[in-house]
Amino acid sequence: MKILSIFLATVAGINGLLSAAGAFASDNELTQTEVRKLVDQGEILPLKALLDRQRALLNGRLLDLEVERDDSTVVYELEILKEDGQVIEYKIDAATGRLLKQKVED
């Protein structure tokens, strides 16, 4: 449970960073303003709802978070440091919360 608390605190900090860095998004990456608009319109899940749905899968320390458009799908990309030291990247459909892909980072 302590790891989950640290994870959620980290997410809160990253949300703050996203606010400050919103203007620096890449071509596929959405700005915080774009993400907030999609959440407000009900087109994608808020990050907290996604974390609640995928709590067991996303257990660990959040290292990186991006929200990107992959074709017509908005995707949350999360890099999680697991207790065993592995870093796993998860791609999750932002509208449904469904896991699309996961891979172990080198």
ABEGO torsion letter per residue (X at the ends): XAAAAAAAAAAAAAAAAAAAAAAABBAABBBAAAAAAAAAAGABBBAAAAAAAAAAAABEBBABBBBBBBEABBBBBBBBBBAAGBBBBBBBBAAAGBBABBBBBX
